[in-house]
Amino acid sequence: MNGDKVDSSMNSIPSVSLFRGIYNRVAKRLGVDPSYVSRVARGERKSAVVEKALAEEVRIIRDHLNNHENNHNDNHNNNHASAEQKKKSPIKSRSGEPLEA
């Protein structure tokens, strides 16, 4: 089928598509058009207010991703430590006496 063929032009998503949500959120917050925010982001227009709002939006996303990554690592490490502790703890019989492994 033609739909199964890989089109090399589709391998990368243009940055405007990746950032469309950010541009829309900033535009809504500031009461401007998203295309204006996009132009400021690309350097075609200058606006300290839009640049500051974009930087803040990116910071929020970065913080969220960092917190998610930290939570993931903490959970992974806690689960891993629990497994290690289980390995180190002696196996006990039903009577409570340690068994040899």
C-alpha positions as CSV (number, residue, x, y, z in Angstrom):
1,M,0.0,0.0,0.0
2,N,1.1,3.5,-0.7
3,G,0.2,4.6,2.9
4,D,2.8,2.2,4.3
5,K,5.7,3.9,2.5
6,V,8.0,6.2,4.6
7,D,8.2,9.7,3.2
8,S,11.4,11.2,4.3
9,S,9.9,14.7,4.2
10,M,7.6,13.7,7.1
11,N,10.4,12.6,9.4
12,S,10.7,16.0,11.1
13,I,7.9,18.2,12.3
14,P,8.4,21.9,11.6
15,S,9.1,23.9,14.7
16,V,6.0,26.0,14.1
17,S,3.9,22.9,14.6
18,L,5.7,21.9,17.8
19,F,5.2,25.4,19.3
20,R,1.7,26.1,18.0
21,G,0.3,25.4,21.5
22,I,2.7,27.7,23.2
23,Y,2.1,30.5,20.7
24,N,-1.7,30.1,21.2
25,R,-1.5,30.1,25.0
26,V,0.8,33.2,25.0
27,A,-1.4,35.0,22.4
28,K,-4.6,34.3,24.4
29,R,-3.0,35.5,27.6
30,L,-1.7,38.7,26.0
31,G,-4.8,39.3,23.7
32,V,-2.7,39.2,20.5
33,D,-2.8,37.1,17.4
34,P,-0.9,33.8,17.5
35,S,0.8,34.6,14.2
36,Y,2.2,37.7,15.8
37,V,3.6,35.6,18.7
38,S,5.1,33.3,16.1
39,R,6.7,36.2,14.2
40,V,8.2,37.5,17.5
41,A,9.5,34.0,18.2
42,R,11.2,33.8,14.8
43,G,12.7,37.2,15.2
44,E,10.7,38.9,12.5
45,R,9.1,41.2,15.0
46,K,10.2,42.7,18.3
47,S,8.2,42.7,21.5
48,A,9.7,42.5,25.0
49,V,6.2,41.6,26.4
50,V,5.8,38.6,24.0
51,E,9.4,37.5,24.4
52,K,9.0,37.5,28.2
53,A,5.7,35.6,28.0
54,L,7.3,33.0,25.7
55,A,10.2,32.6,28.0
56,E,7.9,32.1,31.0
57,E,5.8,29.5,29.1
58,V,9.0,27.6,28.1
59,R,10.2,27.8,31.7
60,I,6.9,26.3,33.0
61,I,7.1,23.5,30.5
62,R,10.8,22.8,31.4
63,D,9.9,22.8,35.1
64,H,7.0,20.4,34.5
65,L,9.3,18.1,32.5
66,N,12.0,18.2,35.1
67,N,9.6,17.4,37.9
68,H,8.1,14.6,35.8
69,E,11.6,13.2,35.2
70,N,12.6,13.5,38.9
71,N,9.4,11.8,40.0
72,H,10.0,9.0,37.5
73,N,13.6,8.6,38.7
74,D,12.5,8.6,42.3
75,N,9.8,6.0,41.7
76,H,12.3,3.9,39.7
77,N,14.9,4.2,42.4
78,N,12.4,3.4,45.2
79,N,11.1,0.3,43.3
80,H,14.7,-0.8,42.6
81,A,15.7,-0.3,46.2
82,S,12.8,-2.4,47.4
83,A,13.8,-5.2,45.1
84,E,17.4,-5.0,46.4
85,Q,16.2,-5.1,50.0
86,K,14.1,-8.1,49.2
87,K,17.2,-9.9,47.8
88,K,19.2,-9.1,50.8
89,S,16.7,-10.0,53.4
90,P,16.9,-13.6,54.6
91,I,14.3,-16.0,53.5
92,K,12.4,-17.3,56.6
93,S,10.5,-20.4,57.1
94,R,6.9,-20.4,58.2
95,S,8.2,-20.9,61.8
96,G,10.2,-17.6,61.4
97,E,13.7,-19.3,61.3
98,P,16.0,-18.1,58.5
99,L,16.5,-20.6,55.6
100,E,19.7,-20.9,53.6
101,A,19.3,-19.9,50.0
